[in-house]
Amino acid sequence: MRELTYREAEAKAVKVLADGVGEGLVLLGEGGYYALYYFFSLYGRKAPHPEETPDWVEGPKPSPEGFRPPYDQARWLEAHGYTLFVNESK
């Protein structure tokens, strides 16, 4: 899941979480559902690049419900000490 590009993940998404910070694409994978978070506004962009890989992956969970919107996920990560959650390979 970590290596899926936005284009690949978008095609497989069963749910999309979107707000002003980014998009969370929820996919069914091995062991359950995963949310792939693309925090594109942190780079000053209005949309993710099609070949971009996710900044953060959460899961697996038994249901596609319960994943946070991107803004809430970014704040949760910061509150829990994940200060370098943005994919450094970008």
HELIX and SHEET records of a PDB file:
HELIX    1   1 TYR A    6  LYS A   12  1                                   7    
HELIX    2   2 PHE A   40  TYR A   43  5                                   4    
HELIX    3   3 PRO A   70  ALA A   79  1                                  10    
SHEET    1   A 4 LYS A  15  ALA A  18  0                                        
SHEET    2   A 4 GLU A  23  GLY A  29 -1                                        
SHEET    3   A 4 GLY A  32  TYR A  38 -1                                        
SHEET    4   A 4 TRP A  56  LYS A  61 -1                                        
END                                                                             
